[in-house]
Amino acid sequence: MKKKLFLATLVLSTFTPNAKAQFNTVWPTTTPTIANTSNATTVGYVGLGIRDFITSTTLPGFNFQIHGTSDFTYQEDDGLGNPSPQSKALKTINAGKTSRIGLTNSTTGLTQNDGVVLRMSENNFFLQNQEIGDLTISSLKNMTLSSSGDFRLGGAKNIISGSKTIFGSTVLYNNTAFVNIHPLVSSNGLYVRSNGSNKYALGLQVQVDTDNAIEVYNAVSTTKNFIVKGSGEVYARKYTTTLAVFPDYVFEDSYKLLSFQDFRAYLKENHRLPNMPSATQIEKDGADLGELNRLLVEKVEELALYILQLEERMKAMENSK
């Protein structure tokens, strides 16, 4: 009877919700000098691969720590077992000393090519969803991405890439990658700032010069209202610029309009209209479209004054007859 009560108590304590367990001693070893690579010697700290030898005094530095001591090799592909866009054949990559955590379920499967992988190889960290599914990183407050070096999207293997077919209302996108930035409050969707001279805040490079580097769509349709091509061509529906001084000053009494004689001499010597940039200057530095339009308006207004002067001369000639 006592044995039965003891067994019943043991079973109930095993399934009690508040029951706690803490493993904090070295796991059994089958070799006299080599400890099991999974061990812990401090309460609340568990380490895998921390103590290679039974005589080691190294302790886990975290509540749960995985320490890699062997190389990890893998085949570089596009995520579906095919060669990556950068190579024509599958290549074997040695990532170096690596620790890995794999998260799988009954839908993903159980192999090392399934599920989600958290991997630390040498000094590099990887978070990879190996399934054709979403990868979501979210926070109810601010989320900060920082690096002491360059922060890059790209490299030997594309970090942002698509392998899923996405259907829109009228368009079918194949092998497409999307990055959606949609603020939940009234704030910047994307703000990029350079921190230093001779640095660019945003650089875009296309595969072919005729490809579009930037496309801006209508808010309620797929109409492209603004396009920048890799060749440097820009398409827009409307262009607005601000001018410091609009050239209505031409019609002021104090404005000095060149005489016909001086105007003719200037054209003969300079081969351009007064105040206008030269062809050599435009070829070298380009043209400020706003300033160029201001000068064109100035010349049109000067032309109107010259026409009025000619009209006065014609009237004087007619009256003298």
C-alpha positions as semicolon CSV with decimal commas, in nm:
position;residue;x (nm);y (nm);z (nm)
1;M;0,000;0,000;0,000
2;K;0,283;0,243;0,089
3;K;0,453;0,166;-0,241
4;K;0,133;0,250;-0,431
5;L;0,091;0,580;-0,244
6;F;0,454;0,671;-0,317
7;L;0,416;0,601;-0,688
8;A;0,092;0,800;-0,703
9;T;0,254;1,097;-0,530
10;L;0,548;1,081;-0,769
11;V;0,321;1,079;-1,074
12;L;0,109;1,369;-0,946
13;S;0,414;1,581;-0,865
14;T;0,544;1,524;-1,217
15;F;0,229;1,677;-1,372
16;T;0,179;1,959;-1,120
17;P;0,174;2,292;-1,316
18;N;0,398;2,474;-1,070
19;A;0,659;2,201;-1,054
20;K;1,006;2,331;-1,151
21;A;1,326;2,157;-1,257
22;Q;1,681;2,287;-1,282
23;F;1,967;2,091;-1,434
24;N;2,296;2,218;-1,298
25;T;2,543;1,931;-1,289
26;V;2,769;1,779;-1,554
27;W;2,588;1,528;-1,772
28;P;2,707;1,166;-1,772
29;T;3,021;1,084;-1,971
30;T;3,114;0,766;-2,148
31;T;3,481;0,852;-2,197
32;P;3,716;0,904;-1,900
33;T;3,858;1,234;-2,025
34;I;3,587;1,378;-2,251
35;A;3,273;1,529;-2,105
36;N;2,940;1,531;-2,279
37;T;2,924;1,850;-2,491
38;S;2,595;1,937;-2,318
39;N;2,657;2,038;-1,960
40;A;2,597;2,302;-1,692
41;T;2,758;2,372;-1,357
42;T;2,581;2,692;-1,242
43;V;2,222;2,722;-1,123
44;G;2,007;2,893;-1,389
45;Y;2,272;2,855;-1,663
46;V;2,269;2,581;-1,926
47;G;2,538;2,544;-2,189
48;L;2,575;2,317;-2,492
49;G;2,932;2,267;-2,611
50;I;3,078;2,498;-2,342
51;R;3,303;2,247;-2,163
52;D;3,489;2,032;-2,414
53;F;3,683;1,845;-2,146
54;I;3,567;1,715;-1,809
55;T;3,848;1,906;-1,641
56;S;3,745;2,240;-1,798
57;T;3,625;2,511;-1,560
58;T;3,454;2,722;-1,831
59;L;3,095;2,803;-1,741
60;P;2,803;2,914;-1,961
61;G;2,782;3,292;-1,988
62;F;2,407;3,298;-2,054
63;N;2,096;3,131;-1,915
64;F;2,096;2,922;-2,233
65;Q;2,408;2,912;-2,448
66;I;2,507;2,710;-2,754
67;H;2,878;2,714;-2,828
68;G;2,994;2,595;-3,173
69;T;3,330;2,424;-3,205
70;S;3,311;2,268;-3,553
71;D;3,281;2,397;-3,910
72;F;2,948;2,415;-4,088
73;T;2,927;2,362;-4,466
74;Y;2,627;2,416;-4,691
75;Q;2,539;2,446;-5,059
76;E;2,471;2,798;-5,188
77;D;2,137;2,799;-5,371
78;D;1,834;3,021;-5,433
79;G;1,639;2,873;-5,142
80;L;1,467;2,612;-5,362
81;G;1,767;2,389;-5,429
82;N;1,861;2,562;-5,755
83;P;2,189;2,747;-5,822
84;S;2,185;3,107;-5,698
85;P;2,161;3,389;-5,954
86;Q;2,530;3,469;-5,897
87;S;2,655;3,118;-5,987
88;K;2,574;2,863;-6,257
89;A;2,628;2,556;-6,035
90;L;2,573;2,469;-5,670
91;K;2,875;2,565;-5,460
92;T;2,977;2,422;-5,124
93;I;3,044;2,696;-4,870
94;N;3,238;2,652;-4,546
95;A;3,093;2,901;-4,297
96;G;3,356;2,822;-4,030
97;K;3,297;2,754;-3,662
98;T;2,921;2,756;-3,620
99;S;2,638;2,716;-3,371
100;R;2,284;2,668;-3,498
101;I;1,931;2,657;-3,363
102;G;1,659;2,510;-3,583
103;L;1,286;2,565;-3,531
104;T;1,059;2,322;-3,717
105;N;0,706;2,190;-3,692
106;S;0,487;1,918;-3,839
107;T;0,423;2,135;-4,145
108;T;0,781;2,232;-4,230
109;G;0,945;1,892;-4,183
110;L;1,243;1,783;-3,977
111;T;1,554;1,815;-4,196
112;Q;1,823;2,083;-4,170
113;N;1,673;2,245;-4,480
114;D;1,336;2,297;-4,310
115;G;1,198;2,557;-4,073
116;V;1,378;2,863;-3,939
117;V;1,749;2,876;-3,858
118;L;1,935;3,103;-3,617
119;R;2,301;3,063;-3,700
120;M;2,624;3,215;-3,568
121;S;2,915;3,141;-3,804
122;E;3,248;3,294;-3,705
123;N;3,155;3,662;-3,643
124;N;2,847;3,656;-3,866
125;F;2,484;3,609;-3,755
126;F;2,207;3,475;-3,981
127;L;1,830;3,456;-3,935
128;Q;1,678;3,257;-4,219
129;N;1,329;3,133;-4,298
130;Q;1,393;2,830;-4,519
131;E;1,026;2,788;-4,602
132;I;0,820;2,972;-4,863
133;G;0,653;3,182;-4,598
134;D;0,671;3,513;-4,419
135;L;0,949;3,634;-4,189
136;T;0,811;3,891;-3,946
137;I;1,011;4,098;-3,699
138;S;0,785;4,330;-3,506
139;S;0,775;4,543;-3,196
140;L;0,501;4,740;-3,021
141;K;0,754;5,016;-2,963
142;N;1,069;5,132;-3,146
143;M;1,281;4,875;-3,328
144;T;1,646;4,967;-3,386
145;L;1,888;4,813;-3,637
146;S;2,244;4,923;-3,573
147;S;2,592;4,820;-3,677
148;S;2,943;4,938;-3,603
149;G;3,025;4,878;-3,971
150;D;2,830;4,892;-4,296
151;F;2,465;4,788;-4,291
152;R;2,401;4,615;-4,620
153;L;2,123;4,439;-4,807
154;G;2,291;4,213;-5,057
155;G;2,626;4,039;-5,088
156;A;2,738;3,707;-5,229
157;K;2,388;3,575;-5,169
158;N;2,088;3,806;-5,185
159;I;1,955;3,880;-4,837
160;I;1,630;4,022;-4,968
161;S;1,503;3,794;-5,242
162;G;1,176;3,642;-5,354
163;S;1,091;3,294;-5,472
164;K;0,713;3,302;-5,434
165;T;0,466;3,393;-5,706
166;I;0,247;3,685;-5,598
167;F;-0,085;3,763;-5,767
168;G;-0,213;4,119;-5,782
169;S;-0,543;4,249;-5,916
170;T;-0,412;4,270;-6,273
171;V;-0,043;4,177;-6,258
172;L;0,141;3,852;-6,192
173;Y;0,482;3,891;-6,028
174;N;0,729;3,601;-6,040
175;N;1,040;3,570;-5,818
176;T;0,970;3,911;-5,671
177;A;1,104;4,068;-5,352
178;F;0,908;4,335;-5,170
179;V;1,003;4,561;-4,881
180;N;0,697;4,740;-4,749
181;I;0,744;5,036;-4,514
182;H;0,406;5,138;-4,377
183;P;0,406;5,356;-4,061
184;L;0,115;5,306;-3,823
185;V;0,132;5,671;-3,712
186;S;0,193;6,000;-3,892
187;S;0,568;5,982;-3,944
188;N;0,831;5,924;-4,211
189;G;0,789;5,610;-4,414
190;L;1,159;5,604;-4,495
191;Y;1,423;5,858;-4,401
192;V;1,780;5,814;-4,524
193;R;2,055;6,052;-4,416
194;S;2,426;6,051;-4,497
195;N;2,666;6,133;-4,215
196;G;2,975;6,283;-4,376
197;S;3,100;6,470;-4,680
198;N;3,114;6,301;-5,020
199;K;2,868;6,033;-4,901
200;Y;2,540;5,942;-5,068
201;A;2,218;5,893;-4,872
202;L;2,070;5,654;-5,128
203;G;2,238;5,478;-5,419
204;L;2,053;5,270;-5,678
205;Q;2,210;5,058;-5,952
206;V;2,012;4,878;-6,221
207;Q;2,100;4,567;-6,419
208;V;2,034;4,740;-6,754
209;D;2,044;5,116;-6,818
210;T;1,691;5,111;-6,962
211;D;1,552;4,963;-6,639
212;N;1,362;5,187;-6,400
213;A;1,557;5,268;-6,084
214;I;1,269;5,461;-5,923
215;E;0,896;5,432;-5,984
216;V;0,631;5,641;-5,808
217;Y;0,269;5,534;-5,847
218;N;-0,064;5,709;-5,817
219;A;-0,220;5,668;-5,471
220;V;-0,527;5,482;-5,599
221;S;-0,401;5,308;-5,914
222;T;-0,096;5,159;-6,082
223;T;-0,027;5,470;-6,292
224;K;0,344;5,561;-6,288
225;N;0,368;5,933;-6,224
226;F;0,744;5,955;-6,178
227;I;1,021;5,739;-6,326
228;V;1,399;5,756;-6,310
229;K;1,585;5,525;-6,547
230;G;1,935;5,390;-6,500
231;S;2,041;5,587;-6,807
232;G;1,954;5,912;-6,629
233;E;1,624;5,981;-6,805
234;V;1,350;6,125;-6,583
235;Y;0,977;6,113;-6,655
236;A;0,728;6,320;-6,457
237;R;0,380;6,463;-6,505
238;K;0,457;6,800;-6,353
239;Y;0,773;6,983;-6,246
240;T;0,763;7,265;-5,989
241;T;1,061;7,473;-5,882
242;T;1,105;7,780;-5,663
243;L;1,283;8,089;-5,794
244;A;1,442;8,350;-5,570
245;V;1,362;8,640;-5,805
246;F;1,118;8,610;-6,092
247;P;1,229;8,835;-6,383
248;D;0,946;9,089;-6,376
249;Y;1,220;9,334;-6,281
250;V;1,276;9,369;-6,657
251;F;0,971;9,597;-6,672
252;E;1,097;9,829;-6,401
253;D;1,205;10,179;-6,518
254;S;1,546;10,123;-6,356
255;Y;1,622;9,815;-6,569
256;K;1,901;9,884;-6,819
257;L;1,814;9,726;-7,153
258;L;2,104;9,699;-7,396
259;S;2,083;9,919;-7,702
260;F;2,044;9,749;-8,039
261;Q;2,406;9,832;-8,117
262;D;2,538;9,691;-7,788
263;F;2,310;9,388;-7,818
264;R;2,439;9,312;-8,169
265;A;2,802;9,350;-8,053
266;Y;2,746;9,115;-7,755
267;L;2,601;8,843;-7,979
268;K;2,887;8,874;-8,224
269;E;3,150;8,843;-7,950
270;N;2,993;8,582;-7,719
271;H;2,762;8,379;-7,948
272;R;2,491;8,364;-7,681
273;L;2,229;8,586;-7,520
274;P;2,334;8,812;-7,232
275;N;2,338;8,642;-6,887
276;M;2,283;8,298;-7,043
277;P;2,536;8,019;-6,963
278;S;2,766;7,908;-7,243
279;A;2,744;7,573;-7,418
280;T;3,082;7,476;-7,269
281;Q;2,956;7,548;-6,917
282;I;2,638;7,345;-6,970
283;E;2,833;7,049;-7,108
284;K;3,065;7,056;-6,807
285;D;2,831;7,131;-6,515
286;G;2,485;7,065;-6,653
287;A;2,197;7,310;-6,627
288;D;1,990;7,425;-6,332
289;L;1,643;7,392;-6,484
290;G;1,489;7,646;-6,250
291;E;1,756;7,908;-6,316
292;L;1,754;7,834;-6,688
293;N;1,378;7,891;-6,703
294;R;1,419;8,218;-6,513
295;L;1,672;8,338;-6,770
296;L;1,445;8,233;-7,058
297;V;1,157;8,437;-6,911
298;E;1,401;8,728;-6,871
299;K;1,494;8,707;-7,240
300;V;1,127;8,686;-7,348
301;E;1,045;8,998;-7,144
302;E;1,347;9,179;-7,291
303;L;1,229;9,073;-7,636
304;A;0,889;9,231;-7,563
305;L;1,061;9,561;-7,480
306;Y;1,266;9,546;-7,803
307;I;0,946;9,486;-7,999
308;L;0,787;9,793;-7,841
309;Q;1,095;10,000;-7,929
310;L;1,070;9,884;-8,291
311;E;0,700;9,971;-8,294
312;E;0,781;10,326;-8,181
313;R;1,041;10,358;-8,459
314;M;0,791;10,234;-8,718
315;K;0,528;10,484;-8,601
316;A;0,782;10,766;-8,613
317;M;0,875;10,668;-8,970
318;E;0,508;10,655;-9,073
319;N;0,438;10,996;-8,919
320;S;0,736;11,149;-9,099
321;K;0,601;11,062;-9,438
